[in-house]
Amino acid sequence: MKKIQKNICVAFLILGLSFSAAQAPQNYIYTSSENLEDIENLITRKDIGGVQIIYNWRSLEKARNVYDFSKIEKDLKYLTKFNRKLFIQLQDRFFEPEARFVPDYILNEKEFKGGLVAQYDNPGENKPIGNGWVTQQWNPVVQQRFQKLIGELAKKFDGKIQGINLPETAIDIDLKRDKTGFSCDKYFQAELNNLKLARNAFKKSYVLQYVNFFPCEWENDHKYMSRLFDFANKNNIGLGGPDIVPNKNAHMKNSYPFFHQYKGKLSLVAMAVQEPTLTYKNPKTKKPFTKEEFVEYAENYLGVNIIFWSVESPWLKNLK
């Protein structure tokens, strides 16, 4: 393992991807693939180092084993023109009832048991449909197909993109309704298996897992959070999350203390300030958090190396 870790670290240095714990967080933009030319004025700012772009599974695998990476290729070419790095987020969970962005064969072929399961804001309520969907990573045949996609992406883009990140660990499904064989332990192990596969596939680019909460867990009472951070630390895997919210109670009971504990120890910490994050208010000022407040907390408590900023962030409206 030590030899593998050493080789990965060397690869990062060759690619100019290493980060120092003493550095202030670098600013990136996060967006969808279709928006790059519309936000060129933001991408080309001197204080922006790259872009995180979300690609859903369906957009990359049109049919079984029929892959279409043209969007990534186009975006990478566009960003390289401006000397900006690309971080891709591979999305397998969705937050609107109509969003079922996995390949048709996953949805329709019997062996995959529907491929998705509904997410609910309040599991247990009598709702005909949830508020979104999550891929059944705990279903071995579904996960096998997802991991095949990761492997194909690595063949094409390892060393060309700065990194790949898997989406947040938080899901909310109705355990009483579930018929997919879900269990919290199976879900946790499936997340680790995807990370292990991604780390082995991507030899040069960063591998990053977004982590905020785990189903069934609060204050690390199942040791999911502590085991994930230990696993990431030992395997040169970066960690991050979709929200930087200073001292938010729910996060302080889950992932945030571990980011603080592992500050300066992980290969990469990259976190986002997304649109919902911008609505949170500082309880002391009663006003939305400022850029300076986000950055101070990210740097000094969480040990963040990269912040993925929503294009709606007020400070980006100032010309730079």
Backbone bond lengths (Angstrom), bond angles and torsions (degrees), N, CA, C in turn:
res aa  C-N    CA-C-N  psi(-1)  N-CA   C-N-CA  omega(-1)  CA-C   N-CA-C  phi
1 M - - - 1.461 - - 1.527 111.13 -
2 K 1.367 116.89 -40.28 1.459 119.42 -178.51 1.521 111.17 -61.98
3 K 1.341 116.34 -37.87 1.458 119.83 179.43 1.519 110.28 -65.53
4 I 1.341 117.12 -42.12 1.465 121.27 177.90 1.508 110.25 -60.42
5 Q 1.336 116.95 -46.82 1.457 121.38 179.60 1.520 110.98 -59.43
6 K 1.324 117.19 -42.19 1.458 121.13 -179.44 1.519 110.59 -63.30
7 N 1.342 116.94 -43.78 1.462 120.39 -179.79 1.516 111.42 -63.50
8 I 1.332 117.14 -40.50 1.462 120.97 178.76 1.521 110.36 -63.64
9 C 1.322 116.88 -44.14 1.464 120.25 179.63 1.520 111.38 -61.48
10 V 1.344 116.27 -40.95 1.461 119.91 178.18 1.518 110.13 -61.97
11 A 1.332 116.67 -42.53 1.465 120.44 179.20 1.510 111.22 -60.05
12 F 1.331 117.44 -41.55 1.462 120.93 178.36 1.526 110.69 -60.40
13 L 1.331 116.47 -42.35 1.464 120.29 -178.53 1.514 111.03 -65.71
14 I 1.349 116.57 -40.60 1.455 120.34 179.66 1.519 110.76 -61.46
15 L 1.324 115.87 -39.17 1.461 120.86 -177.93 1.525 112.61 -83.16
16 G 1.316 116.92 -2.51 1.455 119.84 -178.57 1.514 112.40 70.04
17 L 1.353 116.85 34.30 1.453 120.82 -174.11 1.525 113.31 -105.45
18 S 1.316 118.22 2.21 1.459 119.21 -175.03 1.516 110.61 -78.22
19 F 1.331 115.13 151.25 1.455 121.72 179.23 1.521 109.09 -125.26
20 S 1.300 115.10 146.88 1.460 121.05 176.16 1.516 109.32 -102.81
21 A 1.349 115.69 139.82 1.459 120.01 178.85 1.528 111.33 -63.30
22 A 1.342 116.36 -20.71 1.460 119.90 -178.03 1.524 112.49 -83.41
23 Q 1.337 116.96 -12.77 1.458 120.53 -178.42 1.525 111.12 -77.38
24 A 1.332 115.42 146.22 1.459 119.48 171.25 1.518 108.60 -68.10
25 P 1.326 118.63 151.82 1.463 120.07 179.49 1.526 112.59 -57.95
26 Q 1.309 116.32 139.61 1.454 120.98 175.22 1.529 109.27 -82.52
27 N 1.326 115.98 146.66 1.459 121.93 -178.81 1.526 110.64 -96.11
28 Y 1.326 115.51 126.18 1.463 123.04 173.16 1.532 108.16 -123.68
29 I 1.313 115.71 162.75 1.456 122.31 172.81 1.526 108.20 -102.14
30 Y 1.329 117.28 144.67 1.463 118.04 169.04 1.520 109.45 -117.95
31 T 1.347 115.08 139.87 1.457 119.58 -173.92 1.525 109.32 -162.77
32 S 1.321 116.78 -174.17 1.464 121.78 173.82 1.525 109.10 -101.14
33 S 1.310 116.23 167.44 1.449 121.17 -172.97 1.529 113.21 -63.84
34 E 1.316 116.97 -31.34 1.459 120.00 -173.63 1.525 113.72 -76.74
35 N 1.322 117.93 -8.34 1.470 120.34 -167.78 1.521 115.53 -101.45
36 L 1.315 119.66 1.20 1.462 119.96 -168.75 1.528 113.18 -61.37
37 E 1.307 116.92 -50.19 1.468 118.72 -177.52 1.531 111.28 -64.54
38 D 1.331 116.31 -30.05 1.468 119.78 179.55 1.521 112.25 -69.31
39 I 1.323 116.82 -23.53 1.476 119.53 -178.34 1.524 111.48 -116.65
40 E 1.313 116.21 27.21 1.464 119.67 -178.95 1.524 111.64 -57.53
41 N 1.325 116.99 -33.28 1.465 119.56 179.24 1.519 111.75 -64.87
42 L 1.328 117.48 -25.96 1.466 120.43 176.29 1.525 110.87 -83.74
43 I 1.310 116.19 -43.30 1.462 121.02 -178.19 1.522 111.61 -60.15
44 T 1.312 116.99 -36.42 1.465 120.89 -174.86 1.522 113.46 -88.51
45 R 1.327 117.36 2.77 1.469 119.33 174.14 1.528 109.51 -59.50
46 K 1.323 116.01 146.81 1.457 120.08 -179.27 1.523 112.77 -66.99
47 D 1.337 116.86 -22.87 1.463 119.92 -177.27 1.534 112.37 -95.39
48 I 1.323 117.62 13.16 1.464 121.95 177.21 1.530 109.22 -112.98
49 G 1.334 115.41 125.85 1.461 119.57 -176.01 1.513 115.16 -98.11
50 G 1.328 116.41 -17.43 1.453 118.49 -177.89 1.512 111.71 179.95
51 V 1.321 114.95 -171.84 1.462 121.23 -176.15 1.528 109.39 -137.80
52 Q 1.308 114.85 136.00 1.464 121.50 170.01 1.526 107.50 -99.68
53 I 1.335 116.01 125.22 1.461 120.94 -177.77 1.521 109.47 -121.02
54 I 1.319 115.51 136.70 1.458 122.13 -179.06 1.524 109.59 -92.46
55 Y 1.328 115.78 127.23 1.461 122.41 174.56 1.524 108.10 -124.61
56 N 1.326 117.29 123.97 1.458 118.31 178.31 1.526 110.59 -85.45
57 W 1.318 114.76 160.39 1.470 121.40 -175.33 1.522 110.80 -56.34
58 R 1.323 117.49 -46.30 1.456 121.35 -175.35 1.527 112.30 -59.45
59 S 1.332 116.83 -35.42 1.463 120.41 -177.42 1.523 112.39 -70.34
60 L 1.325 117.02 -18.04 1.459 121.32 -175.16 1.529 113.65 -105.00
61 E 1.336 116.64 -23.04 1.462 120.58 177.37 1.521 107.57 -125.52
62 K 1.316 116.87 102.06 1.465 122.30 -173.40 1.522 112.33 -75.51
63 A 1.315 116.62 -30.86 1.459 123.89 176.16 1.525 106.03 -155.18
64 R 1.323 117.06 173.61 1.461 118.42 -176.95 1.531 111.03 -56.23
65 N 1.339 114.53 119.26 1.466 122.36 179.34 1.528 114.24 65.93
66 V 1.312 116.76 14.32 1.467 121.07 174.92 1.523 107.06 -108.38
67 Y 1.326 115.59 99.89 1.465 121.17 -173.47 1.522 110.56 -101.73
68 D 1.314 114.28 142.17 1.467 120.89 178.94 1.525 107.74 -132.64
69 F 1.316 115.41 101.04 1.461 121.11 -178.68 1.524 111.56 -103.39
70 S 1.308 116.62 20.20 1.465 120.46 -174.95 1.533 111.76 -62.84
71 K 1.324 117.67 -34.82 1.466 119.67 178.81 1.526 110.70 -63.52
72 I 1.328 116.14 -44.49 1.466 119.55 179.22 1.524 110.10 -64.42
73 E 1.326 116.55 -43.95 1.464 119.99 179.61 1.522 111.32 -59.65
74 K 1.326 116.53 -43.02 1.463 121.09 179.45 1.526 110.86 -64.56
75 D 1.333 116.51 -44.81 1.465 120.57 -178.76 1.529 111.10 -66.35
76 L 1.328 116.37 -40.40 1.464 120.32 179.58 1.520 110.46 -63.61
77 K 1.315 116.88 -43.43 1.468 120.90 178.33 1.520 110.98 -62.07
78 Y 1.312 115.76 -42.60 1.464 121.04 -179.62 1.535 111.21 -63.14
79 L 1.323 116.55 -45.89 1.464 120.10 -177.91 1.521 111.84 -71.13
80 T 1.329 116.39 -35.71 1.465 119.83 178.71 1.522 110.96 -61.94
81 K 1.305 116.40 -32.88 1.464 121.46 177.88 1.528 111.24 -57.65
82 F 1.334 115.89 -32.41 1.471 120.71 -179.70 1.524 112.14 -102.95
83 N 1.327 116.13 12.02 1.462 121.39 -179.35 1.531 111.16 58.24
84 R 1.338 115.95 41.76 1.452 121.51 177.50 1.528 109.11 -113.38
85 K 1.320 116.56 143.92 1.459 122.08 -176.55 1.530 110.61 -87.63
86 L 1.330 115.47 156.51 1.457 121.74 -179.36 1.521 110.43 -117.20
87 F 1.313 115.16 127.72 1.460 123.09 171.11 1.522 106.52 -114.39
88 I 1.324 117.59 124.12 1.459 118.83 179.41 1.527 110.28 -103.41
89 Q 1.330 115.30 135.47 1.460 120.87 173.04 1.517 108.19 -105.07
90 L 1.315 115.69 118.41 1.454 121.56 -178.66 1.528 108.21 -90.27
91 Q 1.326 116.32 109.48 1.462 121.53 -168.86 1.522 111.56 -96.41
92 D 1.343 115.24 123.37 1.466 120.36 177.87 1.524 111.46 -123.68
93 R 1.336 117.18 9.21 1.467 121.78 176.73 1.515 108.83 -139.27
94 F 1.317 115.22 149.16 1.461 119.90 -166.62 1.521 109.64 -139.56
95 F 1.316 116.62 153.53 1.461 120.54 -165.53 1.523 113.65 -120.62
96 E 1.326 116.34 23.16 1.455 121.76 173.66 1.525 108.33 -136.41
97 P 1.333 117.45 146.29 1.474 119.89 -176.51 1.522 113.96 -57.57
98 E 1.329 117.49 -32.34 1.462 120.76 -177.02 1.523 112.78 -85.21
99 A 1.317 117.29 -9.54 1.464 121.33 -174.99 1.529 110.28 -85.93
100 R 1.302 115.55 103.80 1.466 121.80 179.65 1.535 107.73 -130.55
101 F 1.332 115.18 62.75 1.451 121.16 -165.64 1.531 113.13 -89.88
102 V 1.331 114.45 59.69 1.456 121.03 169.04 1.531 106.81 -121.46
103 P 1.327 118.76 161.48 1.483 119.91 -177.63 1.527 112.40 -58.69
104 D 1.314 115.59 151.69 1.461 121.07 -178.55 1.525 112.47 -57.67
105 Y 1.327 117.18 -37.69 1.462 118.24 -177.11 1.527 111.20 -65.52
106 I 1.336 116.79 -30.22 1.464 120.60 176.62 1.533 109.84 -67.66
107 L 1.322 116.16 -38.64 1.460 120.65 -179.26 1.531 112.36 -73.81
108 N 1.310 117.09 -33.53 1.460 119.94 -165.46 1.526 115.75 -107.42
109 E 1.310 118.30 -26.91 1.454 118.82 -176.75 1.529 110.81 -81.12
110 K 1.310 115.70 136.20 1.461 123.39 -168.30 1.525 113.29 -56.51
111 E 1.310 117.58 -37.65 1.463 120.81 -174.37 1.525 113.05 -62.07
112 F 1.342 116.71 -21.90 1.463 119.93 -176.10 1.532 113.14 -92.91
113 K 1.325 117.87 -2.42 1.470 123.13 175.56 1.528 112.53 53.47
114 G 1.330 115.80 39.49 1.465 120.06 179.35 1.511 114.36 90.51
115 G 1.337 117.29 -18.18 1.462 121.12 174.22 1.512 115.85 74.78
116 L 1.327 116.82 -37.78 1.452 123.00 -177.66 1.526 109.97 -118.58
117 V 1.323 116.11 161.83 1.457 121.71 170.44 1.522 107.41 -136.49
118 A 1.325 116.26 144.24 1.467 120.64 -175.60 1.518 111.47 -69.44
119 Q 1.336 114.63 142.69 1.457 121.86 170.83 1.528 108.92 -102.60
120 Y 1.339 115.11 147.37 1.459 121.15 -178.21 1.529 109.29 -129.66
121 D 1.340 115.97 141.74 1.462 119.41 173.33 1.520 110.68 -64.52
122 N 1.323 115.80 -39.96 1.459 121.61 -179.98 1.525 108.87 -129.92
123 P 1.330 117.69 84.80 1.458 120.36 -177.82 1.528 111.11 -54.83
124 G 1.315 116.12 140.77 1.447 120.70 179.46 1.508 113.69 103.72
125 E 1.347 117.32 -19.73 1.452 119.56 177.28 1.532 109.54 -73.90
126 N 1.310 115.20 154.00 1.465 120.26 -176.73 1.519 110.24 -82.04
127 K 1.332 115.73 81.17 1.456 121.26 179.88 1.525 109.29 -116.41
128 P 1.317 117.90 138.96 1.464 119.72 179.31 1.514 112.71 -72.84
129 I 1.305 118.19 -22.85 1.464 122.17 -177.39 1.520 108.70 -149.97
130 G 1.307 115.83 150.68 1.453 119.28 -178.32 1.510 112.18 -84.63
131 N 1.321 114.88 -169.09 1.456 120.63 179.25 1.524 111.51 -99.97
132 G 1.320 116.36 9.45 1.453 120.25 179.45 1.521 109.90 171.08
133 W 1.331 115.43 -168.47 1.457 120.61 -174.45 1.522 110.16 -141.91
134 V 1.330 115.40 151.09 1.457 120.59 173.64 1.519 108.56 -132.36
135 T 1.325 116.32 141.10 1.458 121.75 179.31 1.531 110.62 -70.94
136 Q 1.296 115.86 141.67 1.468 121.92 -178.36 1.535 110.69 -77.20
137 Q 1.308 116.22 72.55 1.461 119.08 -179.89 1.526 112.07 -64.67
138 W 1.330 118.38 -22.32 1.461 122.64 178.42 1.525 112.04 -77.18
139 N 1.328 117.04 -10.07 1.459 122.35 175.28 1.531 107.46 -86.60
140 P 1.331 119.43 112.14 1.471 121.17 -171.49 1.522 114.50 -54.73
141 V 1.339 118.29 -37.33 1.459 119.05 -177.33 1.526 111.60 -73.87
142 V 1.330 116.76 -30.85 1.463 120.15 174.74 1.528 109.43 -70.53
143 Q 1.309 115.92 -47.04 1.463 119.63 -178.92 1.524 112.06 -61.79
144 Q 1.316 116.34 -37.27 1.467 119.59 178.00 1.520 111.63 -57.84
145 R 1.328 116.61 -41.12 1.461 120.66 179.16 1.525 111.35 -69.21
146 F 1.316 117.07 -39.30 1.467 120.91 178.33 1.525 110.22 -64.74
147 Q 1.314 116.28 -41.70 1.460 119.97 179.73 1.530 111.32 -68.07
148 K 1.322 116.07 -32.52 1.470 119.10 174.90 1.526 110.05 -61.17
149 L 1.322 117.01 -40.34 1.459 120.93 177.28 1.527 111.05 -62.24
150 I 1.321 116.79 -44.22 1.465 119.91 178.13 1.522 110.45 -58.56
151 G 1.313 116.25 -43.91 1.461 120.10 179.25 1.513 112.93 -62.17
152 E 1.324 116.83 -40.81 1.466 120.35 178.35 1.522 111.24 -66.14
153 L 1.312 116.86 -38.58 1.467 120.73 176.53 1.529 110.92 -62.50
154 A 1.322 115.89 -40.19 1.464 119.38 179.77 1.526 111.40 -64.73
155 K 1.336 116.81 -41.10 1.464 119.89 178.87 1.526 111.28 -57.87
156 K 1.315 116.10 -35.56 1.456 121.27 -174.42 1.529 113.16 -89.07
157 F 1.331 117.01 -35.59 1.464 118.35 -166.32 1.527 115.75 -124.35
158 D 1.326 118.71 -1.44 1.459 118.84 -179.80 1.523 110.45 -59.66
159 G 1.308 116.05 127.94 1.454 121.13 -178.69 1.512 114.07 86.17
160 K 1.335 116.94 -14.53 1.467 120.87 178.08 1.530 111.21 -95.62
161 I 1.325 115.33 -37.63 1.465 119.14 174.38 1.527 108.14 -93.96
162 Q 1.321 115.59 157.27 1.468 117.25 178.15 1.514 111.46 -71.85
163 G 1.331 116.31 -35.71 1.452 117.53 180.00 1.510 112.12 -173.12
164 I 1.331 114.07 167.89 1.453 122.80 174.00 1.518 107.59 -123.51
165 N 1.328 116.19 136.12 1.459 117.02 175.50 1.516 111.94 -125.70
166 L 1.331 113.93 141.44 1.450 122.09 176.00 1.522 108.08 -92.05
167 P 1.341 117.65 146.05 1.471 120.23 -169.91 1.522 113.42 -73.55
168 E 1.318 114.63 176.18 1.456 122.89 -172.85 1.527 112.84 -53.17
169 T 1.335 115.09 150.62 1.463 121.82 -178.42 1.524 112.62 -81.22
170 A 1.321 118.43 -19.00 1.456 121.41 -176.19 1.521 111.40 -68.29
171 I 1.323 117.00 129.21 1.459 122.60 170.52 1.525 107.72 -141.28
172 D 1.328 116.64 154.84 1.464 122.39 178.36 1.517 108.88 -133.24
173 I 1.313 116.02 96.81 1.463 119.35 178.05 1.527 109.08 -115.46
174 D 1.319 116.26 157.90 1.460 122.32 -178.98 1.523 108.11 -86.66
175 L 1.320 116.44 105.24 1.458 120.48 -175.57 1.530 112.02 -64.98
176 K 1.339 116.87 -28.25 1.463 119.81 -179.83 1.530 112.05 -71.00
177 R 1.319 116.55 -29.05 1.455 120.72 -179.41 1.523 112.87 -91.43
178 D 1.306 117.00 -16.96 1.464 120.09 -170.24 1.525 112.09 -64.84
179 K 1.328 114.84 134.17 1.465 121.47 177.05 1.521 110.84 -127.08
180 T 1.322 116.26 20.98 1.466 121.20 -175.33 1.522 113.05 -101.34
181 G 1.349 117.04 -2.83 1.461 119.38 -177.18 1.514 113.58 85.65
182 F 1.336 116.27 17.13 1.462 120.21 179.83 1.524 111.63 -63.53
183 S 1.312 115.28 141.76 1.462 122.46 163.32 1.519 106.94 -146.15
184 C 1.310 116.33 155.72 1.463 119.61 -177.92 1.522 111.50 -63.86
185 D 1.324 116.84 -37.55 1.461 119.99 177.78 1.528 111.33 -66.30
186 K 1.340 116.24 -41.50 1.464 119.63 178.02 1.528 110.95 -63.05
187 Y 1.327 116.11 -40.82 1.458 120.02 -179.81 1.525 110.55 -63.59
188 F 1.327 116.48 -46.74 1.460 120.19 179.72 1.523 110.98 -59.21
189 Q 1.320 116.71 -46.08 1.465 119.73 -179.08 1.515 111.18 -65.72
190 A 1.335 116.96 -35.61 1.463 120.08 177.80 1.520 111.26 -63.22
191 E 1.326 117.35 -39.18 1.463 120.81 177.74 1.529 110.57 -63.75
192 L 1.320 116.81 -42.67 1.471 119.80 177.45 1.528 111.04 -64.07
193 N 1.329 116.53 -40.20 1.470 119.69 -179.58 1.525 111.28 -63.74
194 N 1.323 117.09 -40.13 1.467 119.61 177.24 1.516 111.48 -63.89
195 L 1.310 116.11 -39.96 1.469 120.05 178.51 1.522 111.32 -64.99
196 K 1.315 115.98 -43.64 1.464 120.16 179.68 1.525 110.24 -61.05
197 L 1.328 115.97 -44.24 1.463 120.54 178.63 1.519 111.00 -62.33
198 A 1.330 116.53 -44.99 1.467 120.72 -179.38 1.528 111.12 -63.97
199 R 1.318 116.69 -40.94 1.465 119.81 -179.72 1.524 111.13 -65.01
200 N 1.316 116.79 -38.85 1.459 119.78 178.44 1.527 112.14 -70.89
201 A 1.326 116.34 -31.25 1.467 120.48 -178.05 1.517 112.00 -78.16
202 F 1.327 116.49 -43.03 1.466 121.20 -179.46 1.530 108.68 -94.17
203 K 1.315 115.54 103.43 1.462 121.45 -176.98 1.529 112.25 -84.59
204 K 1.328 116.79 -25.27 1.466 120.89 -172.16 1.531 112.98 -116.27
205 S 1.304 117.49 -41.74 1.461 120.61 -178.33 1.527 110.14 -78.98
206 Y 1.323 115.05 156.81 1.461 120.05 176.47 1.524 111.03 -66.37
207 V 1.320 114.89 147.94 1.462 123.00 168.07 1.522 107.12 -116.67
208 L 1.323 115.45 127.61 1.466 121.60 -173.32 1.523 109.81 -131.12
209 Q 1.313 116.39 135.35 1.463 121.71 174.65 1.525 109.29 -113.87
210 Y 1.338 116.70 125.55 1.460 120.02 170.03 1.530 108.48 -76.15
211 V 1.318 116.86 130.28 1.458 121.52 178.86 1.521 108.91 -135.81
212 N 1.317 116.49 128.66 1.463 121.00 174.05 1.524 111.24 -131.92
213 F 1.334 116.57 -55.92 1.459 121.70 177.98 1.529 108.83 -138.63
214 F 1.326 116.04 159.99 1.459 121.79 169.84 1.522 108.94 -119.72
215 P 1.326 117.66 140.85 1.462 119.38 175.83 1.527 110.20 -58.97
216 C 1.321 115.43 142.26 1.475 124.20 178.79 1.522 113.46 77.95
217 E 1.322 117.93 -3.54 1.465 118.55 -173.80 1.522 112.67 -117.11
218 W 1.327 115.01 144.44 1.458 123.19 171.88 1.520 107.27 -148.14
219 E 1.322 115.84 130.99 1.470 121.62 -178.19 1.534 111.83 54.30
220 N 1.328 115.37 41.44 1.465 121.66 172.48 1.530 112.91 60.48
221 D 1.345 117.29 29.29 1.462 118.62 -174.83 1.524 113.53 -73.46
222 H 1.353 117.88 -11.76 1.466 120.90 172.03 1.535 111.48 -107.78
223 K 1.321 115.19 1.61 1.473 121.71 -178.86 1.523 112.41 63.89
224 Y 1.329 117.53 20.25 1.458 119.79 175.66 1.526 110.34 -66.72
225 M 1.329 115.84 -48.20 1.459 119.84 -175.43 1.523 110.75 -63.79
226 S 1.302 117.28 -47.63 1.467 119.77 -178.32 1.521 111.05 -64.79
227 R 1.321 117.21 -36.92 1.470 119.95 179.58 1.525 111.28 -69.39
228 L 1.331 117.14 -37.17 1.459 119.28 178.65 1.524 110.97 -64.94
229 F 1.325 117.50 -46.51 1.457 119.82 -179.27 1.527 111.26 -63.94
230 D 1.318 117.20 -39.22 1.463 120.23 177.19 1.528 110.48 -63.85
231 F 1.330 116.58 -43.37 1.459 121.71 178.64 1.524 111.04 -61.72
232 A 1.330 116.50 -44.90 1.467 120.79 -179.82 1.524 110.63 -63.22
233 N 1.305 116.71 -43.01 1.464 121.11 -178.84 1.522 111.49 -62.79
234 K 1.312 116.91 -39.00 1.463 121.12 -176.74 1.527 113.10 -79.75
235 N 1.335 116.73 -17.11 1.463 119.75 -173.62 1.529 113.91 -119.98
236 N 1.323 117.07 21.01 1.463 121.41 177.55 1.529 112.51 53.20
237 I 1.308 115.66 45.13 1.455 122.70 177.42 1.523 108.61 -109.44
238 G 1.315 116.03 133.54 1.457 120.30 177.19 1.521 110.96 -83.48
239 L 1.313 115.64 156.62 1.451 122.03 176.61 1.515 110.27 -129.35
240 G 1.309 116.29 156.34 1.465 120.72 179.43 1.510 109.68 -165.56
241 G 1.318 115.86 -156.47 1.447 119.35 -179.32 1.515 111.70 -172.38
242 P 1.332 116.22 163.81 1.467 120.31 -176.98 1.518 114.47 -80.90
243 D 1.349 117.61 -6.47 1.463 118.68 -174.40 1.523 111.79 -143.24
244 I 1.323 115.37 127.46 1.464 121.33 165.67 1.525 106.18 -104.23
245 V 1.321 117.00 106.64 1.470 121.20 177.40 1.518 107.31 -130.56
246 P 1.334 118.09 103.60 1.463 120.82 -174.11 1.525 113.52 -50.87
247 N 1.337 114.57 121.27 1.465 123.68 171.92 1.529 114.38 61.89
248 K 1.323 117.70 20.15 1.466 119.36 179.60 1.530 109.74 -61.83
249 N 1.324 116.27 129.45 1.455 121.26 -169.59 1.525 112.79 -57.82
250 A 1.332 117.83 -46.96 1.469 119.91 -177.29 1.518 111.49 -60.16
251 H 1.325 116.59 -40.82 1.463 119.98 178.62 1.526 111.66 -70.77
252 M 1.317 116.30 -34.50 1.462 119.68 178.91 1.528 111.51 -67.89
253 K 1.320 117.22 -20.11 1.462 121.34 176.78 1.527 111.70 -90.27
254 N 1.324 116.39 -0.48 1.462 119.48 -175.29 1.525 111.68 -134.46
255 S 1.321 119.67 -97.02 1.466 119.89 -168.67 1.533 114.21 -83.25
256 Y 1.330 118.31 -34.40 1.466 120.00 -170.26 1.537 114.32 -55.90
257 P 1.329 120.15 -46.23 1.467 118.26 -179.97 1.526 113.23 -59.10
258 F 1.326 116.77 -29.76 1.464 119.52 179.60 1.523 111.44 -75.70
259 F 1.333 117.30 -35.64 1.461 118.65 172.21 1.532 109.97 -59.54
260 H 1.311 115.90 -41.20 1.468 119.76 179.20 1.531 110.95 -66.23
261 Q 1.314 116.14 -42.62 1.467 121.02 179.95 1.526 111.94 -62.55
262 Y 1.330 116.06 -37.23 1.462 121.09 -176.89 1.534 112.50 -98.33
263 K 1.302 116.68 14.88 1.455 120.70 -179.31 1.532 110.34 -55.68
264 G 1.340 116.37 126.19 1.455 121.66 -179.99 1.520 114.59 81.42
265 K 1.345 118.56 -0.53 1.459 121.66 -176.90 1.528 113.05 -105.15
266 L 1.318 117.21 -24.82 1.466 120.57 -177.69 1.519 110.58 -85.01
267 S 1.332 116.75 153.89 1.458 120.88 -178.68 1.520 111.68 -64.50
268 L 1.343 116.89 -28.93 1.460 121.81 179.47 1.518 108.83 -161.98
269 V 1.331 116.15 140.42 1.462 121.82 168.65 1.522 106.83 -125.97
270 A 1.319 115.54 118.08 1.467 120.56 -178.33 1.521 108.18 -132.92
271 M 1.327 116.42 124.56 1.460 121.25 -175.39 1.521 109.81 -133.75
272 A 1.319 115.32 162.37 1.460 120.39 -172.00 1.519 112.88 -114.91
273 V 1.326 113.83 152.79 1.462 122.48 164.15 1.519 105.10 -115.74
274 Q 1.330 116.07 96.19 1.454 121.61 -176.68 1.530 110.35 -95.03
275 E 1.324 116.31 178.54 1.468 120.09 -175.34 1.525 112.93 -55.19
276 P 1.360 119.47 -47.91 1.465 118.31 178.48 1.524 113.24 -62.30
277 T 1.340 115.31 -33.03 1.464 119.16 179.89 1.519 111.23 -61.18
278 L 1.321 116.13 -34.42 1.461 120.45 -178.19 1.525 112.65 -66.95
279 T 1.334 117.29 -16.26 1.466 119.82 -177.98 1.526 112.73 -85.87
280 Y 1.335 117.07 -14.92 1.461 119.15 -178.87 1.524 110.75 -69.64
281 K 1.328 115.29 144.76 1.461 120.65 -178.41 1.523 111.36 -111.52
282 N 1.303 114.56 144.85 1.455 121.50 173.45 1.528 107.84 -69.57
283 P 1.326 119.22 119.71 1.466 120.18 -177.43 1.531 113.67 -61.78
284 K 1.332 116.22 -20.30 1.473 119.03 179.74 1.525 111.69 -81.59
285 T 1.326 116.64 -41.20 1.464 119.92 -176.54 1.528 112.46 -95.33
286 K 1.353 116.51 -16.67 1.477 122.47 -176.03 1.531 111.82 64.82
287 K 1.315 116.02 16.59 1.464 121.25 178.63 1.528 109.31 -120.65
288 P 1.345 116.81 159.03 1.464 118.32 176.68 1.528 111.31 -55.91
289 F 1.316 115.92 146.15 1.454 120.08 178.66 1.526 110.46 -58.59
290 T 1.311 115.76 140.51 1.462 121.12 177.34 1.531 109.73 -86.86
291 K 1.319 114.83 167.50 1.454 119.12 175.81 1.525 110.14 -56.65
292 E 1.315 116.36 -43.94 1.466 120.30 -177.75 1.523 111.39 -61.52
293 E 1.323 116.86 -37.58 1.471 120.04 179.60 1.518 111.51 -69.97
294 F 1.338 116.62 -40.98 1.463 119.54 175.31 1.528 110.65 -59.96
295 V 1.330 116.37 -48.79 1.462 120.94 -174.95 1.524 111.05 -66.08
296 E 1.317 117.29 -41.94 1.469 120.40 -178.85 1.525 110.84 -60.39
297 Y 1.312 116.51 -44.60 1.466 120.12 -179.22 1.531 110.51 -70.09
298 A 1.320 115.93 -41.97 1.462 120.37 179.67 1.527 111.16 -60.26
299 E 1.303 115.83 -43.83 1.464 120.52 -176.23 1.522 112.21 -75.60
300 N 1.320 117.13 -49.29 1.456 120.86 -169.12 1.521 114.26 -86.11
301 Y 1.328 117.79 -30.04 1.467 118.36 179.88 1.532 111.91 -103.22
302 L 1.320 116.95 -44.66 1.463 120.29 -173.55 1.530 113.82 -90.17
303 G 1.319 117.73 -19.10 1.459 120.85 -179.60 1.511 113.88 70.88
304 V 1.336 116.71 38.62 1.461 122.13 -175.09 1.529 111.56 -76.95
305 N 1.339 115.91 137.35 1.464 122.21 176.23 1.520 112.72 -97.23
306 I 1.349 116.69 -35.24 1.465 122.48 -179.82 1.523 108.84 -131.67
307 I 1.334 116.23 135.75 1.458 121.31 171.00 1.523 108.22 -111.95
308 F 1.324 115.89 123.97 1.465 121.81 175.25 1.535 107.72 -91.87
309 W 1.330 116.74 107.78 1.458 121.51 -173.73 1.520 111.86 -94.45
310 S 1.323 115.73 136.27 1.458 120.41 169.90 1.522 109.62 -60.26
311 V 1.322 115.99 144.98 1.468 119.86 176.87 1.529 111.15 -65.60
312 E 1.333 116.79 -13.87 1.462 121.35 178.49 1.518 112.65 -85.81
313 S 1.303 118.56 -1.96 1.465 121.20 -179.09 1.521 110.37 -59.24
314 P 1.328 118.69 126.01 1.471 121.29 -173.87 1.525 114.05 -55.21
315 W 1.331 117.80 -36.89 1.458 119.42 -175.26 1.525 112.42 -66.55
316 L 1.334 117.29 -23.24 1.460 120.14 179.22 1.525 112.59 -72.89
317 K 1.311 116.74 -12.78 1.442 120.16 179.38 1.521 112.01 -80.80
318 N 1.322 114.70 -11.29 1.474 118.93 174.46 1.505 109.15 -83.52
319 L 1.305 117.86 130.37 1.473 121.48 -178.65 1.498 110.02 -65.25
320 K 1.306 115.82 140.26 1.471 120.52 -178.43 1.518 109.09 -134.47
